[in-house]
Each structure stands twice: as structure tokens, then as C-alpha cells.
């Protein structure tokens, strides 16, 4: 069952070099610029780190002594 997402047109003023970069990236990913920007915004708004990632971030911020990552302990 397909659902329809309501969309509303809007406009943004972007630096020309940023817009050119977005166009190039959209072409690489076979997307429209609109779709690429929508994906970036959705990822930015809804990407929340899980508990393991949050714990790792806290560990790094606390300057705790971290284990060295080697092939043996991966």
C-alpha cells in the first residue's frame, strides 16, 4: 500500500558553489537535487545514535584511556 507524502514548495538562497556541489552529488547518486537535499535533511533530523554509540562518545569525551584497535581485537 503506497502512501502519499504531502509536499510544499519552498525556496532557499544558497551559495552558488554549494548548489553546484549539490548538483554534482545528486548526479553521482542518480537523484534530483530536491531528493538529495530532502534525504540530507531527514538524516540530519532523525539520525539518533544508539546506546552503544552514545556510550562510546561519552567515553571519548571523558578522556578515558581507550584500548588500541588492532586486527586481533576487532
matplotlib code that plots the C-alpha trace (Angstrom):
import matplotlib.pyplot as plt

x = [0.0, 1.6, 1.3, 1.4, 3.6, 2.3, 5.0, 5.1, 7.3, 9.8, 13.0, 16.4, 19.2, 22.4, 25.9, 26.5, 29.4, 27.2, 24.5, 27.0, 28.3, 24.7, 24.0, 27.2, 26.5, 22.8, 24.0, 26.5, 23.7, 21.2, 18.9, 17.3, 18.8, 15.5, 15.6, 19.2, 18.5, 15.4, 17.5, 20.2, 17.7, 15.8, 19.1, 20.1, 16.8, 16.1, 19.5, 19.9, 22.8, 22.1, 23.1, 26.4, 27.4, 26.3, 28.4, 31.5, 31.0, 30.9, 34.0, 35.9, 34.7, 35.7, 39.3, 39.3, 42.1, 41.0, 42.0, 44.1, 42.1, 44.0, 43.2, 43.2, 40.6, 38.2]
y = [0.0, 3.3, 6.4, 9.9, 12.4, 15.9, 18.4, 22.1, 24.2, 26.4, 28.2, 28.8, 31.1, 29.1, 30.0, 29.1, 26.8, 24.8, 24.5, 23.3, 20.7, 19.5, 19.2, 17.2, 14.9, 14.4, 13.4, 10.9, 9.3, 9.4, 11.7, 15.1, 17.9, 18.2, 14.5, 14.7, 17.7, 16.0, 12.9, 15.0, 16.9, 13.8, 12.1, 15.2, 15.5, 11.8, 10.2, 9.4, 7.4, 4.1, 3.4, 1.8, 4.8, 7.2, 5.3, 5.4, 9.1, 9.7, 7.6, 9.6, 12.9, 11.8, 11.3, 7.8, 5.6, 3.8, 0.4, 0.3, -1.1, -3.9, -6.8, -9.2, -7.4, -6.5]
z = [0.0, -1.1, 0.9, -0.4, 1.3, 1.2, 0.0, -0.2, -2.4, -0.8, -1.9, -0.3, -1.2, -1.3, -2.3, -5.9, -5.1, -2.6, -5.2, -7.8, -5.3, -4.6, -8.3, -8.8, -5.9, -7.0, -10.4, -8.9, -6.9, -9.8, -7.7, -8.2, -6.2, -4.4, -3.4, -2.3, -0.1, 1.4, 2.2, 3.9, 5.9, 7.0, 8.0, 10.0, 11.8, 12.6, 13.0, 16.7, 18.0, 19.7, 23.3, 22.3, 20.2, 23.0, 25.5, 23.1, 22.6, 26.4, 26.8, 24.3, 25.8, 29.3, 28.0, 29.5, 28.5, 25.3, 24.0, 20.9, 17.9, 16.3, 13.9, 16.9, 19.0, 16.1]

ax = plt.figure().add_subplot(projection="3d")
ax.plot(x, y, z, "-o")
ax.set_aspect("equal")
plt.show()
